[in-house]
Amino acid sequence: RTRRLMNASCKQFRNKTSSAMPLDAHGNSISTKDAAAAAALKAERVEKAARRAAKAAKAAAELPPPPKAKKEKLPSAKEEAELVRIRAKIEKGEAPTSKEKRLLKKFDAPRLAAAPAAEPDLPKYYDRAVSVTVHGGQEIPDGESDGTISSRRTMVPSFSVDAGERPLLVHASLRLEGGRRYGLLGANGSGKSTLLRLLAAGRLPLPKGTRVVLVEQEAQKSSRSVSEEVLVADESRERLLGRERELTGRLEAAEGDADGEDGGDLAAWSATAAELEEVTAELQASGGAAAEGVVARILAGLGFSARMAAGPCSSLSGGWRMRVALARALFLTQQCGTDLLLLDEPTNHLDLNACIWLGEHLSKRHKGTVLTVSHDADFLNEACTDLIHLDNARLAYFSSPDVDKFCRGREGRHQNRLREYSKQQAAIKAYKSKNGNKGGAKAQKAAEKAVMDADQNCRALLEKPREYMVSFTFPSVAIDDDLPSISVNNCGFSYPAVPPPEDSGGAGAAADSPKLIPSADTATKLFDGMKFNITCASRVALVGRNGSGKSTLLSLLAGRLDPTRGEVGRHSRLRLGYYSQHFDALLPTGPKDTSAAKYLQAHAAALGKSFELEEGECRKMLGRFGLDGDQHLIRLSELSGGQKSRVVMATLAASRPHILVLDEPTNHLDMESVEALAEGLRQFDGGVILATHDARLIEETHADLWVCGETEDAETGLRGIRWERAGLGAYRKKVCREIDEQALEMERAIAARADARAVRAAQRKARTAKHKKGKGRE
């Protein structure tokens, strides 16, 4: 009882004390002295704030009022008409009077002052998002060359390139020997194309006077013929030809005057004739007269017929205009002596015939330095003398163009980089342990700096190497006695008029788009009377010139096109995997746009319950086909072309096809992915029919060679297709021979026109001499 009374008394005392004592801002009891000090400090702060506000108000009151914006005076109707007349006068090159100048100053000056300043002209291919750092303030002297193209050398000892916050190259060294042809290898997105554009934009120090040509964009649509579009690339030749035409016109006019009564001006006649002879001689010496023959051979090699070469450039598709751009670059290098030719995936828009010719042309006829980005191993083996590998933000050089040997050494190079990284990390750990610094950011930075200073060859910390693993595997096909197949029975196909370019035809139609039904009443016949089967044991590669019907035949087999005669039958249980070079049309767009993982999951679910995949399985499959994890959940429309192609490949694997129909499957893949695709097709136990310009893929898949656009094959019943039984080597030789024959035919036609011009020039010279002689007698 006594304890309860004491507790109650203490509680009452605490309540009275707490109610009497002041509290701080947080509700804690404080003494009266502390409370008075806090109140005084608060009052002082309020007073200071009031003084600052009064001072600011006084300063604002003392400021002069802002000037009123001048109202722009608009010209009257009469003055506006006068201004229009004055501007037209100036455009004609006439000088305005003082009165007209005052009127212009009165009304046009305010508009010019208010106009935004124009951005400075930037070099072509300049990219603001990419920053370049050349270490050591390097200056490349005029030396490094003896004046010839084959001896000019390019060297940038140390430079770094960053795309935003992502480093593409770190303390890399660029070495290009004159006259050598380099193949630039590397994974997709590693910075190969960026390096080419930096060289073309002049953002890396090159020897003074180096002429650089980059083939990246297609030629512009113009009314000029294809041959003229290529020829105008030589500005010096165009200038001489323009002068020749002008002098010829003056000479013909002088001849007309000489035939008149006054006999003309013999001195002017003679001067014009002499200058014309000088221009003609300069044109001959510079090779301008033979330029048409050079262009004819290049266009023939790239697949242009004589009719196409003479037709307007505006009628060509994007793929053919890319060939025109490539022809311009090859002509410039041969005619004007370009020092550095940069090719960014030149084979993407070429057929196998053109790839074979281009590789031979670069290896045998090109004299300057070439830097090529390509995934085509066969083309690089033929066209290059050296290889450069862009990996882990470094450039590594290989003196052999053997791509197969390079690929075999990939695992060894990865292990070497892994050992170097482990050695550097061990040195950092040992330094920290020696100095007693077990952790912390400062200790880590100090250790890294000490390790870099100790190694003179170390310019940056090594990142842990990540092995680039891609696997294009397709599920095994359960084959029984009833083999699913495609049967072609007396089938033919014709386009209504002129067949559209192969890169814009029906092969790219979307899966849910209406089928294209061409007319049978036409003379443009691609195939007729075809009879063959494609089974799970078939391996076929379609080759031939663009426009010969490769994509069309694949579209017929896949059901994307209907034949104009006959029928194409497909087994009721056949699962067909179709890949188009226009794979964008196979993916959903607009409101249906979704992420890669969700699209793959929905695609598998639509095939049936046995095909359904969990999200984790979808992401695992996308990763196996080379799509990085951070790209699995972003919208398909935001993916690049190469990333979309991998999504389509993954959908093919998810559908477990019996037969794969592939139209240019390597266009957007890097070399490692092409190797993985070749290995996947080798292991696939179903049927494969593909159209490709990659000779190595044809060899690796052990496919039969069907040449489209050829005459009837009596044994197989293929009309419009020829089976090349001798193999790819014999086909190469045949292609080179046919291109040479076509080029000779085009050169003969050009030589005939040149002979006609020479005859006219000789006749003109004879008339000039005759008039000189007649005037002398007078």
C-alpha positions in Angstrom: 0.0 0.0 0.0 2.8 2.4 0.9 4.5 1.7 -2.6 1.2 2.4 -4.4 0.8 5.7 -2.6 4.4 6.7 -3.4 4.0 5.9 -7.1 0.8 8.0 -7.3 2.5 11.0 -5.6 5.5 10.8 -8.0 3.1 10.7 -11.0 1.2 13.8 -9.8 4.5 15.6 -9.3 5.7 14.7 -12.8 2.5 15.9 -14.4 2.6 19.3 -12.6 6.3 19.7 -13.5 5.9 18.9 -17.1 2.9 21.2 -17.5 4.9 24.0 -16.0 8.2 23.5 -17.9 8.5 24.7 -21.6 9.0 22.4 -24.5 11.3 22.6 -27.6 10.2 22.1 -31.2 10.4 18.3 -30.8 8.2 18.1 -27.7 11.1 17.6 -25.2 11.1 19.5 -21.8 13.7 22.2 -21.5 14.6 24.7 -18.9 13.2 28.2 -18.8 16.6 29.7 -19.6 17.0 27.5 -22.8 13.4 28.4 -23.8 14.1 32.2 -23.5 17.3 31.8 -25.6 15.5 29.9 -28.3 12.7 32.5 -28.4 15.3 35.3 -28.7 17.1 33.5 -31.6 13.8 33.0 -33.4 12.9 36.7 -33.0 16.3 37.7 -34.4 15.8 35.5 -37.5 12.4 37.0 -38.1 13.8 40.5 -37.9 16.6 39.7 -40.3 14.2 38.2 -42.8 12.1 41.4 -42.6 15.1 43.6 -43.2 16.1 41.5 -46.3 12.6 41.7 -47.7 12.5 45.5 -47.2 15.9 45.9 -48.8 14.8 43.9 -51.8 11.6 45.9 -52.2 13.5 49.2 -52.1 16.0 48.0 -54.7 13.1 46.8 -57.0 11.4 50.2 -56.5 14.6 52.1 -57.6 15.0 50.1 -60.8 14.0 51.9 -64.0 10.9 50.4 -65.7 11.7 47.9 -68.5 11.8 49.4 -72.0 8.7 48.8 -74.0 9.1 46.5 -76.9 9.1 48.4 -80.1 6.2 47.6 -82.3 7.5 46.4 -85.6 6.4 48.7 -88.4 4.9 46.8 -91.3 5.3 48.1 -94.8 2.3 49.3 -96.7 1.0 47.6 -99.8 2.9 50.0 -102.0 6.1 49.5 -100.0 5.7 45.7 -100.0 5.4 45.7 -103.8 8.5 47.9 -104.0 10.4 45.5 -101.6 9.5 42.5 -103.8 10.8 44.4 -106.9 14.1 45.3 -105.1 14.7 41.7 -103.9 14.1 40.4 -107.5 16.5 43.1 -108.8 19.2 42.0 -106.3 18.7 38.3 -107.2 19.5 39.2 -110.9 22.8 40.6 -109.8 21.9 44.3 -110.2 23.0 46.9 -107.5 20.2 48.7 -105.6 20.1 52.5 -105.5 20.5 54.5 -102.3 16.8 55.0 -101.9 16.2 51.2 -102.4 18.9 50.5 -99.8 17.2 52.7 -97.2 13.9 50.9 -97.8 15.5 47.5 -97.4 17.3 48.7 -94.1 14.0 50.0 -92.8 12.0 46.9 -93.1 14.4 43.9 -93.6 17.0 44.7 -90.9 14.6 44.0 -88.0 13.7 40.6 -89.5 17.3 39.7 -90.1 18.3 40.7 -86.5 15.5 38.6 -85.0 16.3 35.5 -87.1 18.0 32.7 -85.2 21.7 32.1 -86.0 22.3 29.2 -88.4 24.2 26.2 -87.1 27.8 26.0 -88.4 28.3 23.6 -91.3 29.5 20.2 -90.0 31.4 17.7 -92.0 29.5 14.9 -93.6 28.9 11.9 -91.3 29.6 14.1 -88.2 27.8 12.6 -85.2 27.3 14.9 -82.1 26.5 11.9 -79.9 30.0 10.5 -80.3 33.0 12.1 -78.6 36.6 11.4 -79.7 39.7 12.0 -77.6 43.1 11.8 -79.4 45.7 11.3 -76.6 49.0 13.1 -76.6 47.9 15.8 -79.0 49.1 13.8 -82.0 49.8 15.6 -85.3 50.3 13.5 -88.4 53.0 15.0 -90.6 52.9 15.3 -94.4 55.4 12.5 -94.6 54.5 8.8 -94.2 54.2 8.8 -98.0 56.4 9.1 -101.1 53.5 10.6 -103.1 51.9 7.3 -104.4 48.6 5.9 -103.2 50.1 2.6 -102.3 52.6 4.1 -99.9 50.4 6.4 -98.0 50.2 5.3 -94.3 47.6 6.1 -91.7 48.5 5.9 -88.0 46.7 7.1 -84.9 48.8 5.8 -81.9 46.2 6.4 -79.2 42.6 7.5 -79.2 39.3 6.9 -77.4 35.7 7.0 -78.6 32.6 7.3 -76.4 29.0 7.1 -77.4 27.3 8.9 -74.6 28.4 7.2 -71.4 29.4 4.0 -73.2 33.1 3.6 -74.2 33.5 2.1 -77.7 37.3 2.4 -78.0 39.7 3.0 -75.1 43.4 4.0 -75.9 43.1 2.1 -79.2 45.7 2.3 -81.9 44.8 2.6 -85.6 47.4 1.5 -88.2 46.6 1.3 -91.9 49.5 0.6 -94.3 49.2 2.1 -97.8 47.9 -0.3 -100.4 46.7 -2.9 -97.8 43.1 -4.1 -97.6 41.7 -4.6 -94.1 38.7 -6.5 -92.9 37.2 -5.0 -89.6 35.6 -7.7 -87.4 33.6 -7.4 -84.2 30.3 -8.1 -82.6 27.2 -6.2 -83.5 27.2 -2.8 -81.7 30.9 -2.8 -80.9 31.5 0.4 -82.9 32.8 -0.8 -86.3 30.5 1.5 -88.3 31.2 4.4 -85.9 34.9 4.1 -86.6 34.3 4.3 -90.3 32.2 7.4 -90.0 34.8 9.1 -87.7 37.4 8.5 -90.4 35.1 9.8 -93.1 34.2 12.9 -91.1 37.9 13.7 -90.5 37.6 13.4 -86.7 40.7 11.3 -86.5 44.1 12.8 -87.6 45.0 11.5 -91.1 47.9 12.6 -93.4 47.2 15.9 -95.0 45.6 15.5 -98.5 44.2 12.0 -97.7 41.1 11.4 -99.9 38.5 9.3 -98.1 35.4 7.7 -99.6 32.8 6.0 -97.4 30.1 3.8 -99.0 27.2 3.8 -96.5 24.2 5.6 -98.0 22.3 4.9 -101.2 22.6 7.1 -104.2 20.1 9.9 -104.6 17.1 9.6 -106.9 17.9 11.6 -110.1 16.7 11.8 -113.7 20.2 11.0 -114.9 21.0 7.6 -116.2 22.8 5.1 -114.0 26.0 5.5 -116.0 25.8 9.3 -115.9 25.2 9.2 -112.1 28.4 7.2 -111.7 30.4 9.3 -114.1 29.5 12.7 -112.5 31.4 11.6 -109.4 34.6 12.6 -111.2 34.3 16.4 -110.9 37.5 17.1 -112.9 36.2 15.1 -115.9 32.9 16.8 -115.7 34.6 20.2 -115.8 36.7 19.3 -118.8 33.6 17.8 -120.6 31.6 21.0 -119.9 34.4 23.1 -121.3 34.7 20.8 -124.4 31.0 21.2 -125.1 31.2 25.0 -124.7 34.2 25.2 -127.1 32.5 22.9 -129.6 29.4 25.0 -129.7 31.5 28.2 -130.2 33.5 26.5 -133.0 30.3 25.4 -134.8 28.9 28.9 -134.5 32.2 30.3 -135.9 32.0 27.8 -138.8 28.6 29.2 -139.6 29.9 32.7 -139.6 32.8 31.6 -141.8 30.4 30.2 -144.4 28.7 33.6 -144.6 29.7 36.7 -146.6 32.0 38.3 -144.1 34.1 35.1 -143.7 34.0 35.2 -139.9 36.8 36.0 -137.5 39.7 33.7 -138.4 41.7 34.6 -135.2 38.8 33.7 -132.9 38.3 30.5 -134.9 41.9 29.5 -134.5 42.0 30.3 -130.8 38.9 28.3 -130.1 40.2 25.4 -132.1 43.5 25.4 -130.3 41.9 25.6 -126.9 39.6 22.7 -127.8 42.6 20.6 -128.8 44.2 21.3 -125.4 41.1 20.4 -123.5 40.8 17.1 -125.5 44.4 16.3 -124.9 44.0 16.9 -121.1 40.9 14.8 -121.1 42.8 12.0 -122.8 45.8 12.3 -120.4 43.6 12.2 -117.3 41.8 9.0 -118.5 38.5 10.9 -118.8 37.9 9.6 -122.3 38.2 6.0 -121.2 36.0 6.6 -118.1 32.8 5.2 -119.7 34.5 1.9 -120.3 35.6 1.8 -116.7 32.1 2.5 -115.5 30.6 -0.1 -117.9 32.9 -2.8 -116.4 32.0 -1.8 -112.8 28.3 -1.7 -113.5 28.4 -5.1 -115.3 30.2 -6.6 -112.3 27.6 -5.3 -109.9 24.8 -6.9 -111.9 23.5 -4.0 -114.0 22.5 -4.9 -117.5 23.1 -2.6 -120.5 19.4 -1.5 -120.3 19.5 -0.8 -116.6 22.8 1.2 -117.0 21.1 3.4 -119.6 17.9 3.8 -117.6 17.1 6.6 -115.0 18.5 6.2 -111.5 15.1 7.4 -110.1 13.4 4.1 -111.2 15.7 1.9 -109.1 14.8 0.5 -105.6 16.9 1.3 -102.5 19.0 -1.9 -102.9 20.0 -1.0 -106.5 20.8 2.6 -105.6 23.1 1.2 -102.9 24.9 -0.6 -105.8 25.1 2.8 -107.7 26.7 4.3 -104.6 29.2 1.5 -104.5 29.9 1.8 -108.2 30.6 5.6 -107.7 33.1 4.8 -105.0 34.9 2.1 -107.0 35.0 4.4 -110.0 36.5 7.3 -108.0 39.2 5.0 -106.5 40.2 3.7 -109.9 39.9 7.0 -111.8 40.9 9.7 -109.3 43.1 7.6 -106.9 41.2 7.7 -103.6 43.6 7.0 -100.7 41.2 5.3 -98.3 38.1 3.4 -99.3 35.7 2.6 -96.4 33.0 -0.1 -97.1 30.3 -0.7 -94.5 28.7 -4.1 -95.1 29.0 -3.8 -98.9 27.6 -7.3 -99.6 24.2 -6.8 -97.8 22.6 -5.6 -101.0 24.5 -7.8 -103.4 23.7 -11.2 -104.8 26.3 -14.0 -104.9 27.4 -13.1 -108.4 28.2 -9.5 -107.5 29.9 -10.6 -104.2 32.2 -12.9 -106.2 33.0 -10.0 -108.7 33.6 -7.4 -106.0 36.0 -9.6 -104.1 38.0 -10.3 -107.2 38.0 -6.6 -108.2 39.3 -5.4 -104.9 42.0 -8.1 -104.8 43.3 -7.7 -108.3 42.4 -4.1 -109.6 42.2 -1.8 -106.5 45.4 0.0 -105.6 44.5 2.1 -102.6 43.9 1.2 -98.9 40.6 -0.4 -98.1 38.8 -0.8 -94.7 35.8 -3.1 -94.9 33.2 -4.1 -92.3 31.6 -7.4 -93.4 30.2 -10.6 -91.9 30.9 -12.5 -95.1 33.9 -14.7 -94.4 34.3 -15.9 -98.0 34.3 -12.3 -99.2 36.9 -11.2 -96.6 39.1 -14.2 -97.5 39.0 -13.1 -101.1 39.2 -9.3 -100.8 41.4 -8.6 -97.8 45.1 -8.9 -96.9 44.8 -8.2 -93.2 42.2 -8.5 -90.4 41.4 -6.0 -87.5 39.4 -7.3 -84.6 37.5 -4.7 -82.5 36.9 -6.4 -79.1 36.8 -5.1 -75.5 37.3 -1.5 -76.8 40.7 -2.4 -78.4 41.9 -3.0 -81.9 43.9 -6.2 -82.5 45.8 -6.8 -85.8 46.2 -10.0 -87.8 48.5 -10.2 -90.8 46.5 -13.1 -92.4 43.1 -12.7 -94.1 42.2 -16.3 -93.2 38.9 -15.8 -91.3 38.7 -19.5 -90.5 42.1 -19.4 -88.7 41.0 -16.3 -86.9 37.8 -18.0 -85.7 39.7 -21.1 -84.5 41.9 -18.9 -82.3 38.9 -17.1 -80.6 38.9 -19.3 -77.5 42.6 -18.9 -77.0 42.4 -15.1 -77.2 39.6 -15.1 -74.7 41.7 -17.1 -72.3 44.6 -14.8 -72.7 42.5 -11.7 -71.9 41.0 -13.6 -68.9 44.6 -14.3 -67.6 45.6 -10.6 -68.1 42.5 -9.4 -66.2 43.1 -11.9 -63.3 46.8 -10.8 -63.1 45.8 -7.2 -62.9 43.2 -7.8 -60.2 45.7 -9.9 -58.2 48.2 -7.0 -58.3 45.5 -4.6 -57.1 44.6 -6.9 -54.2 48.3 -7.4 -53.3 48.9 -3.6 -53.2 45.9 -3.1 -50.9 47.0 -5.9 -48.6 50.6 -4.6 -48.5 49.4 -1.1 -47.4 46.9 -2.3 -44.9 43.9 -1.0 -46.8 41.4 -3.7 -46.7 38.5 -1.8 -48.3 37.0 1.5 -49.2 36.6 3.4 -52.4 39.7 5.6 -51.8 41.9 2.5 -51.1 40.6 0.8 -54.3 41.4 3.9 -56.5 44.8 4.3 -55.0 45.6 0.6 -55.7 44.4 0.9 -59.3 46.4 4.0 -59.9 49.6 2.4 -58.4 49.1 -0.7 -60.6 48.7 1.4 -63.8 51.7 3.6 -63.0 53.9 0.5 -62.4 53.0 -0.9 -65.8 54.0 1.5 -68.6 52.0 -0.4 -71.2 48.8 -0.2 -69.1 46.8 2.8 -70.2 43.5 1.8 -68.7 42.1 -0.8 -66.3 41.0 -4.0 -68.0 37.4 -5.0 -67.8 36.5 -8.6 -67.2 36.3 -10.3 -70.6 32.8 -11.5 -71.5 32.8 -14.4 -73.9 30.4 -13.7 -76.8 28.3 -16.9 -77.0 25.6 -17.4 -79.7 23.7 -20.6 -80.4 21.3 -20.9 -83.3 19.9 -24.3 -82.5 16.7 -25.6 -84.0 14.7 -28.5 -82.3 15.0 -32.0 -83.7 12.2 -33.1 -86.0 10.4 -36.3 -85.1 10.4 -38.1 -88.5 8.1 -41.0 -89.3 7.2 -42.8 -92.5 4.8 -40.0 -93.5 7.3 -37.2 -94.2 5.8 -33.7 -94.3 6.9 -32.1 -97.5 6.2 -29.5 -100.2 5.2 -30.7 -103.6 5.4 -28.4 -106.7 3.2 -29.7 -109.6 3.5 -28.2 -113.0 3.9 -24.8 -111.4 4.6 -21.5 -113.1 4.8 -17.9 -112.1 4.7 -14.6 -114.1 4.6 -11.0 -113.0 2.0 -8.6 -114.5 4.6 -6.4 -116.2 8.2 -5.8 -115.2 9.0 -7.8 -112.1 9.6 -5.6 -109.0 13.1 -5.5 -107.5 13.7 -8.6 -105.4 14.2 -6.5 -102.3 10.8 -5.0 -102.5 8.6 -7.8 -103.8 6.1 -10.1 -102.3 8.6 -12.0 -100.2 8.3 -9.4 -97.6 4.6 -9.6 -97.1 3.3 -9.8 -93.6 2.0 -13.1 -92.3 -1.6 -11.8 -92.0 -1.6 -9.7 -95.2 -3.6 -10.7 -98.3 -1.7 -12.8 -100.8 -0.4 -11.3 -104.0 -2.2 -12.8 -107.0 -0.4 -11.8 -110.2 -1.9 -11.9 -113.7 -1.1 -14.8 -116.0 -1.4 -12.7 -119.1 2.1 -11.4 -119.3 5.4 -11.9 -121.1 7.4 -11.6 -117.9 7.8 -15.3 -117.1 10.0 -16.4 -114.2 9.1 -20.0 -113.9 7.1 -22.5 -115.9 6.3 -26.2 -115.5 8.3 -26.8 -112.3 8.0 -30.3 -110.8 9.9 -31.1 -107.6 9.5 -31.9 -103.9 11.1 -30.4 -100.8 11.3 -32.9 -98.0 12.8 -33.1 -94.5 16.0 -34.4 -96.2 16.3 -31.6 -98.7 19.2 -29.1 -98.7 18.9 -26.5 -101.4 20.6 -23.1 -101.9 19.2 -20.7 -104.5 21.7 -18.4 -106.3 21.5 -16.1 -109.2 21.3 -12.4 -110.0 18.9 -10.1 -108.2 15.6 -10.2 -110.0 16.0 -13.8 -111.2 13.2 -15.0 -108.8 15.0 -16.4 -105.7 12.7 -14.6 -103.2 9.7 -15.2 -105.4 10.3 -19.0 -105.4 10.7 -19.0 -101.6 7.4 -17.0 -101.3 5.7 -19.6 -103.5 6.9 -22.5 -101.4 5.9 -20.7 -98.1 2.5 -19.8 -99.4 3.1 -16.1 -99.5 2.5 -16.0 -103.2 0.1 -18.0 -105.4 1.4 -19.4 -108.7 -0.1 -18.2 -111.9 -0.4 -21.8 -113.1 -0.2 -25.2 -111.5 -0.2 -25.7 -107.7 2.1 -25.8 -104.7 0.9 -28.5 -102.2 1.9 -28.5 -98.5 1.4 -31.5 -96.2 -1.4 -31.0 -93.7 0.9 -31.6 -90.7 3.8 -29.6 -92.1 5.3 -26.9 -89.8 7.1 -24.4 -92.0 9.6 -21.9 -90.6 9.8 -18.9 -92.9 12.4 -16.1 -92.6 12.2 -13.1 -94.9 14.9 -10.6 -95.6 12.1 -8.0 -94.9 11.6 -9.5 -91.4 10.0 -6.2 -90.2 6.8 -7.4 -92.0 6.8 -10.6 -89.9 6.7 -8.7 -86.6 3.7 -6.9 -85.1 3.5 -3.1 -85.4 1.3 -0.3 -84.2 -1.1 -1.1 -81.3 0.1 -4.7 -81.3 3.7 -3.7 -80.7 5.0 -5.5 -77.6 8.2 -6.7 -76.1 10.4 -9.5 -77.6 9.7 -11.9 -74.7 5.9 -11.4 -74.7 5.8 -11.7 -78.5 7.7 -15.0 -78.5 5.5 -16.3 -75.7 2.3 -15.3 -77.6 3.6 -16.8 -80.8 4.4 -20.1 -79.1 1.0 -20.2 -77.4 -0.8 -19.6 -80.7 0.7 -22.8 -82.1 -0.9 -25.0 -79.5 -0.7 -26.1 -75.9 2.4 -28.3 -76.5 4.3 -25.3 -77.8 3.6 -23.0 -74.8 6.6 -21.4 -73.1 7.1 -19.7 -69.8 8.5 -16.2 -69.8 11.8 -17.5 -68.4 12.1 -20.0 -71.2 11.4 -17.3 -73.8 14.1 -15.1 -72.4 16.5 -18.0 -72.2 15.8 -18.7 -75.9 16.2 -15.1 -76.9 19.6 -14.9 -75.1 20.7 -18.1 -76.9 20.1 -16.3 -80.2 22.2 -13.3 -79.2 19.7 -10.8 -77.8 21.0 -9.2 -74.6 18.9 -9.5 -71.5 18.1 -5.7 -71.3 16.5 -5.9 -74.7 14.0 -8.7 -73.9 11.5 -6.4 -72.3 11.6 -3.3 -74.5 9.2 -2.8 -77.4 10.0 -4.5 -80.7 9.8 -1.1 -82.6 12.7 0.1 -80.5 15.1 -2.8 -81.5 17.6 -2.4 -84.2 17.5 -4.5 -87.5 20.0 -7.1 -86.2 18.1 -7.5 -82.9 14.8 -7.9 -84.7 16.3 -10.6 -87.0 17.3 -12.6 -83.8 13.7 -12.3 -82.5 12.4 -13.8 -85.8 15.0 -16.6 -85.6 13.9 -17.4 -82.1 10.3 -17.7 -83.2 11.4 -20.1 -85.9 13.0 -22.3 -83.2 9.9 -22.1 -81.0 7.7 -23.3 -83.8 9.7 -26.6 -84.2 9.7 -26.5 -88.0 10.0 -29.5 -90.3 11.4 -27.4 -93.1 13.2 -24.0 -92.9 12.7 -21.5 -95.8 15.3 -18.7 -95.3 15.6 -15.6 -97.5 19.0 -13.9 -96.9 19.2 -14.8 -93.3 22.7 -13.4 -92.8 22.1 -9.8 -93.7 22.0 -8.4 -90.2 24.2 -10.9 -88.4 27.8 -10.5 -87.3 30.3 -13.2 -88.1 29.9 -15.1 -84.9 26.2 -15.3 -85.5 26.7 -16.5 -89.1 29.0 -19.2 -87.8 26.3 -20.2 -85.2 23.6 -20.2 -87.9 25.8 -22.5 -90.1 26.4 -24.9 -87.2 22.7 -24.9 -86.3 21.7 -25.7 -89.9 24.3 -28.5 -90.0 22.8 -30.0 -86.8 19.2 -29.5 -87.9 17.7 -32.8 -89.2 14.8 -31.2 -91.1 14.8 -29.7 -94.6 16.4 -26.4 -95.6 16.0 -24.2 -98.6 17.6 -20.8 -98.6 18.7 -17.9 -100.7 21.9 -16.3 -99.6 24.9 -14.3 -100.9 27.1 -15.9 -98.3 29.2 -18.6 -100.1 30.5 -19.9 -96.8 27.0 -20.6 -95.5 26.3 -22.6 -98.7 29.4 -24.7 -98.3 28.8 -25.3 -94.6 25.2 -26.5 -95.1 26.3 -28.9 -97.9 23.4 -27.6 -100.0 22.7 -28.4 -103.7 23.1 -25.3 -105.9 20.1 -24.2 -107.9 20.7 -21.3 -110.2 17.6 -19.1 -110.8 17.1 -17.3 -114.1 18.6 -20.1 -116.2 17.2 -22.3 -118.9 15.3 -25.5 -118.4 17.0 -28.4 -116.7 15.8 -31.5 -118.5 16.7 -34.0 -115.8 14.9 -32.4 -112.9 12.1 -30.6 -114.7 13.1 -27.2 -113.4 12.2 -24.5 -115.9 13.8 -21.2 -115.0 16.2 -23.1 -112.6 19.4 -24.9 -113.4 21.0 -27.4 -111.0 24.7 -26.6 -110.8 26.1 -30.1 -110.2 29.7 -29.1 -110.4 29.4 -27.1 -107.2 30.3 -23.6 -106.0 33.8 -23.5 -107.5 32.6 -24.1 -111.0 29.8 -21.6 -110.5 32.4 -18.9 -109.5 34.4 -19.4 -112.7 31.2 -19.2 -114.8 30.1 -16.0 -113.1 33.4 -14.3 -113.7 33.4 -15.4 -117.3 29.9 -14.1 -117.9 30.6 -10.8 -116.3 33.7 -10.3 -118.4 31.7 -11.1 -121.6 29.0 -8.6 -120.6 31.5 -5.9 -119.8 33.3 -6.4 -123.2 29.9 -6.1 -125.0 29.2 -2.8 -123.1 32.7 -1.6 -123.8 32.3 -2.3 -127.5 29.2 -0.2 -127.6 31.0 2.6 -125.8 34.0 2.3 -128.1 31.7 2.6 -131.2 30.3 5.9 -129.7 33.8 7.1 -129.0 34.9 6.4 -132.6 31.9 8.3 -133.9 32.9 11.3 -131.7 36.5 11.0 -133.0 35.3 11.1 -136.6 33.2 14.2 -136.0 36.3 15.8 -134.3 38.5 14.9 -137.3 35.9 16.4 -139.7 35.7 19.6 -137.6 39.5 19.8 -137.7 39.6 19.4 -141.5 37.0 22.1 -141.9 39.0 24.4 -139.7 42.1 23.8 -141.8 40.2 24.3 -145.0 38.8 27.7 -143.8 42.3 28.7 -142.7 43.6 27.9 -146.1 40.8 29.8 -147.9 41.2 32.9 -145.7 45.0 32.9 -146.3 44.4 32.9 -150.1 42.1 35.9 -149.7 
